[in-house]
Amino acid sequence: MKKAYLALADGKVFEGDHFGAEGEVDAEIVFNTSMSGYQEVITDPSYRGQMVLMTYPLIGNYGINPQDFESDRPHLSGFIIKELSGITSNWRSRETLEDFLKKFGIIGIQGIDTRALTRRIREKGAQQAVLSTVSQDPEELVRKAQNSSGLVGKDLVKEVTCHEAYDWEEGEWEIRNGKTSLKPAVDKKSFVVAYDFGIKRNILRKLADAGCRVRVVPASTPAKEVLALNPDGVFLSNGPGDPAGVPYAITNIKFLLGKVPIFGICLGHQMLNLALNGKTFKLRFGHHGGNQPVMDIPSGKVEITSQNHGFAVTYDSVESSIDVTSVNLNDQTIEGIRHKEWPVFSVQYHPEASPGPHDSSHLFQQFTQLMKVGV
């Protein structure tokens, strides 16, 4: 196998075996603790501008299938694993992971000590890195990593949002008689306009299964145009990077507050808080995986959640008009908020997780109930 090199901005260099596409890329490096779901990770637009290290050691064993895409293509910059499975064994598989990455120009590296790399990121924090099959000069690669710009202040949403509005009606997949098929359609009782900041398809499926007719609009769509569609509610999606780097979206959200029910997830949660005069900060190494414990403050109940974010909302910026509804039990960061007067709420985690824990999927029904009441 051809050698590949991973150089971190802190000076550490890992040598491994290349797979996928060839070339060189710089990006922020983060780790994901999920044991499965590598295909969903690869196609999640929230990973734009990042290369992902999977902590689970064997990746690629069930191949790639089109039903589990979270978007139409990969969005991460590079893929880092311990071992690429030489066998693809799943009746739904249509191609291998390596062929998939080659097709979309994504560089992969395997055969490195992923545990040591994960511990380094935990200790030193997420940082810029360079992944290369071109250069074998460690010092040159480290310099490139050190000169690479980070995510803070960047507008990555404009790189992943849709170019024009579209309607979504497809629900979730299910397995019947050894075949994958869509669940039977449900009555669409609510009309939702969803801002696409990098929206995952399973969010749209969950909204459809909750009885929503969904219109997806580009991130820059003016709030007046959204209100002109007369929606029952507005959804603020997940997406990549720094929420403060998308000021036009925050301006639109401010205009919508108090006029229509709003539900936000992940980046949508962060931008909603910024629209409510809150502040965000960059986490040391972020939350990326399917096993984060979150406590619902009113009930005291704990849900296991899927998460993928590198920024969080600061406690001291939350105004008195807002209730903090949930908290992360690992680091006590804010996981959910609700406005005391307006029908507005959001969560930092991903209740639509696929694959992953489904503890929080009830939030989509909560949104539909909120739309029935209205403003």
N, C-alpha and C positions, 0 to 999 in steps of 0.2 A: 504494500500500500504506500501511496505517496504521503510524506510527512506533512503535518500541519502544526502551526505554532500559535499559541495563545499568550499574548503579553499583556500584563496588567499595568495600570499607571503607577502602581506602587513599586514596580521593578521586577516582580515575579514573572517568570516565563515557564509555560508548560509545553512540552513536546508530545504530540500524539499522532494518530493516524487520521488522514483525511477521509471523509465520505461526503456525498452530495456534490454540490458544485465546487469549482475551484475559483480562487481569487483572493481578495483581501477586503476586509471591512472593519470599521471602527464603530463602537457603540457602547452603551452602558451594559455591564454584565450583572445579571440577577440570577438567583436560584429559585426553582419551583419544587415543592415537596410532594406533589401529587404522585401516586403510584401508577396511575393510568391517565389517559386523556392527552397523550402527547400530540395527537392530531388537532384537538381543540386548542391546545396551547399554541401550536404553530400557526393556526389560522385566526387567532384572536387579534383584532386590530389594536388592542390595548398594548401589545408588545412592540409597537412601532418604535424604532430607535433603540432597541435593546437586543442583546443576545442572551439566550436562556440556557442555564445549566439545569439539567434534570438530576435530582438527587437519587431517584430510583435507578438501580444499576443497569437493568436490561431494558432497552428501548427498541421498538420496531417490530416486536414479535407478533402483533396482530395486523400489521400492514396499514393501508390507507383505504378509506371508503368515502364516497361523496356525500353520504347522508349526515356525517358527523362534522362537516365543515362549519365553522362559526362565521366565515365570510367566503369570498370567492377565491382567495389565494392566501399564501403565507404573508405575514407582515413583520416577523422578527428578522433581525439582521444575521444571526448565526445561531447554531444549535450545538450544544456541548453535552456529551453523554459519556458514561463509563464504557458501555459495550453496545454495539449495534447487533441486533439479533440476525443470525444468518438464515433463520427460518421464519417465514410468514405463515401463520396458521390461524385463519379465521375465515368462515364462509362468506363474510361480508367484504373481505378485502378485494380490492381491484388493482392495486399496485403496491410496490414496496416503498418504504419510507425513503430509501436512498434515491430511487427513481423520481419520487415526488419532489424531493429537495433539488435534484438536478434540474428538473423541468422548470422550476421557478427561480433558479440561481441562488439558492441558499447554501452557504458553506457550513459543513459540519466537521466536528472533531471528536474522536473517540480514543479510548485507551489511556486517558489521563486519570490521575487520582482525584476523582470528583469529590470525595469526602474532604480531602485536604483543601481543595478549592472552595468548597462550601464554608468550611471553618474560617478560611481567610476572609471571605466576604462578610461573614458574621462579625469577625473581629475588627476589620478595617472599613467595612461598609461597602455598599454598591459603588462601583467606580468605572471609569472609562477603560476599555480594553480594545486590543486589535487582534483579529483572528485572520491568519494568512496561510495560504499554500504557495505564495509567491516568494516571499523573503524568508531566509533562514538566518538573518542577522538579529539576534536578540536585542542588542542595544538600539538598533534602528527601530524595531517594533515597539519597544518601550517608549522611545521618544515620540513616536506617532500617537501612542495611547495617551501620553501626558499632554500632547498638544490638541487632542480631540476635545471638542466642545460637549458639554453635558446637556441634560434635559431641561434644566431650570430656565424658564422664560421662553422656551421654544413653543411654537404653535405646530404641533404634530397632527392636530385634528384635521387641518386642511388637507393633509396627505392621505387620510383614510375615509373621509366622509363621502357620501354619494354625491354625484354631480347634478342629479335632478331627482325630484320627488317620485316616489312609487308606492303602490299599495301592497300590503302583505296580508295574506289570508291563510297561509299554511300553518297547521298545528304541529304538535309533536309527532315523532315517529314511534311506532310500536311494532313488536314482532308477533306475527300471526301465522301459524302453520309453517314455521320455518322460513318466513319471508318478512322483509321489512316493508311496512306500509304506513301511511299517514292515519292518524286517529280520525274517527268520524267527525265531521264538521259540527260545531255547536252554533247556536243562535248568536248573532252578533248584536248585542244590545247597547254597546257603548262605542263611541267613535273617539279614537285616540290619535293625536298627532305626536309622533315620536321624532325628537331631534336626533340625528345621526352624528354623534361625535366619534363613532367607531363601533357602532352597535353590533352586538353578537346576535346571530340568528336565533339562538335558543331563547333569548329575551322576547323576540318577536313571536316565537312559537307559544311561549307561556302567555303572552298577552292575548293571542288568538284563542287559546284554550280557555282563557278566563272570560271569553265572550266579547272580545274587543275587535272592532274593525279598525285596522291600523293604517295610517298614512305616514310614511317615513319621509322626512324632509332634510335637505342639506343643513349643515351646522350653521351656516350664515343666513338662513332664512329669517327675514325680519319678523318680529313678534306680531306686528299688525297683520301680516299675511297669514300667520298661524291662526289668530283670532278670527280672521275673515272666513276661515273654513268652518267655524262654529263647532269646535270640538267639545266633547264632554270632559276631556282631560288632556293634559300634555305630559309626555314622558321624556325624561332627560337621560340619555344613555351613558354607558361606559365609554372609555376612550383612552388614548395614550397621553403620557407626559404631564406637564405642569398645568394645572387649571388656570393659573394666573396668566398663562401665555395665550389665552383665548378670550380676550376682553370683549369682543363683539357678542359672544355667547352669553356672557354675564350680563351685558346690557339688555339683551333680549329677555333673559329670565326675570330681571328686575321689572320689566314692563308687564310681564305676565302675572306677577305676584298679586294675589287678591282678586284676579279676574277669572281664574279657571283652576280646577284641581290639578296638582302637580305631584309626580312621583319621580324621584331620581335614584340612579344606581351608580356607584363608584365615582367616575369623573363627574357624572351628573350630580351626585351628592356633593362633591367638593365645590362645583361651580354654583350650585344652589346656595351653599353656605356663604360663598363670596358675594353673591347677589344680596344676601341678607346681612351684609356688612361684616362677615366673618373673615378669618384669615386661615391660610394653610401653610404647612411646612413640609420639608422633605424628610422622609423617614431614613434611618440609617441604612437599612438594607431592604425595606419594604415588606409587604405581606404577599407571598405568591405561593398558593397551594390550596389543598382541599380539606384542611383540618384545623381551622382557626376557631377557637371557642368564643362565642359572643353571648353576653348576658343581656336579656331584656330587662331593663331596670324596673318598669312597673310591676312585672310579675315575678321577677327573680329567676325565671327559667333560662336555661342555657341551650343554645343551638350551636351545632357544629356547621361551619360555613366555608364556602370556597371564596378565596380572595385573590386579587391581583391589582395592587396599587403601590406606588412609591411615595405618595403624598398623603397627608392627613389634615384634619381640621383642628385648630388650636382651641383648647378649652376656654382660655381667657377672652377669646373673641366672640363667644356665643352670647347673643343679646338676651335680655330677660323675656322677650316675646317668644323664645324658642325653648322647647324641652329637649334635653338629650335623652333619647329613648333606649339606647343600647351602647355597650362598651366592650372592647376587646379584653378578654381576661389574661392575655399574655403580656400586654404592655399598657393597658388601660387607655388606649386611644379611643376616640369617639367613633362609633359604628353606626349610629342612627340619630336622626333629629325629627322633630315634628313642630310645626308652628302652632301656637296656642289659639290663634284666631282664624287663620286661613286654612283651607283644606290642602295642606302642603306637607309632604314628608319625604325622607330619603334615607338610604342606607349605603354604607361604604362597601359592604360585601356583595356577593352575587347569589341571590336567591334562585336564579335560573340554572345553577350549576349543572353541567352535563359533560362528562360524568362528574359525580360528586355528591355531597350530602344534599338532601332535599328538605331539610328541616324548615327552611324559610320560604318555601314556595307559596305559602299562604299569603304572602305580601301582595301578590297579584290580585287575589280576591279582595284583599283589603283596599286596593286601589279602585276596583270596580264598585265597591260599596261606597267609597268616598265620592265617586262620580255620580252616584245616584242621589246623594244629598246635595252636591253642587256647592256653589259659593254663597 
